Amino acid sequence: MPHKAKRRRLSSSSRPQTFSPFARSLALAASASSRSKHDAHGSNCRTDASDDGFGKNAQKEKIKRTESSDEESTHSQSSGDGDDDDDEIEGVVQADFAFFDPKPSDFHGVKILLQNYLGDEEWDLSGFVDLILGQTTVGTVVKIEGAEDDGLFSAVSALNLDRYKDHRCIIELKEYLLKVCPENDVISDLRAILNEQAPHTGLLVSQHVMNFPPQLLPPLYDALFDEVSWATEDEPTEELRNSFKFSNYLLVSKIHKLKSGSQKSKRNSNPVRDADIIFSKLEDEIIYKLSSWSFNFPLRTPPVTNHELKNYQVTGLVMAVKAEKVTQFREELKSLIDES
């Protein structure tokens, strides 16, 4: 039985992280230029310690963020040595963020997070959001606890491709992926995972705001994959329980790639760590390394406004990973965050 998570206090700057030195420098530059109250988060993890096993109990991650101005830094350093650890410090923004089950009122927040999921492709995004919100037993949204605007900072879910195969959004998503897949060596794998392997394939949906605190990634993915595991036992019907017995996960994401770079694919090989690729999300490079196959494709998106990325093109990335790799993914993600 899972134990109720304890309240923890983290002291760290909320900065996006990437793997290559160049990518990390870009991320830090973006972080420095985007200061807001949405840069620090905490979490509510689901447990079965209370009701029917489907509620999320409150575990909060309190993250302290020190602003970068020299004036604030000087003031903070001169504030005295005997202050209690819980006292507020000048120049530090503190916020509790929480994990919640998705609900209908989250529609606009989730839709905003996913508005560029397929670039500017016209498809049934609203129907896709409805699927995510309708699956409350597996899926999480992250908010600031007690915030009046109820804004979302992350949304994750895992949707069975066969269970929802008759929904227009899934039909259009499959057609789109088959249309944009340019690699002859993976097209057969893509067709298989979208069709005959669909009953045991979970579409892993994960999107965060820019500067989402990396400290929240391990508990966020722990919550998701724990819920998948619990759903195989807790769902009310055998059909629903079986729908979460995934053998594969499919992930649609993005990378930033040098405009002069050529398309690459990977099939049972080591991950590409070229200097011309920047992963949009920290966890994506781990998933890429563990993936069975992947491909990237041109993605029509608004022009990049970040000066540091002016020579980069936003490119779509599709990855397939075996469910048996989830444990390794969780361990590597946690180790990465602990070491950073």
Secondary structure, 3 states (H helix, E strand, C coil): CCCCCCCEEEECCCCCCCCCHHHHHHHHHHHHCCCCHHHCCCCCCECCCCCCCCCECCCCEEEEEECCCHHHHHHHHCCCCCCCCCCCCCCEEEEEEEEECCCHHHHHHHHHHCCCCCCCCCCCHHHHHHHHHHCCCCCEEEEECCCCCCCEEEEEEEEECCCCCCCHHHHHHHHHHHHHCCCCCCHHHHHHHHCCCHHHEEEEEEEECCCCCHHHHHHHHHHHHHHHHHHHHHCCCHHHHHHCCCCEEEEEEEEEEECCCCCCEEECCCCCCCCCEEECCHHHHHHHHHCCEEEEEECCCCCCCCHHHCCEEEEEEEEEEEHHHHHHHHHHHHHHHHHC
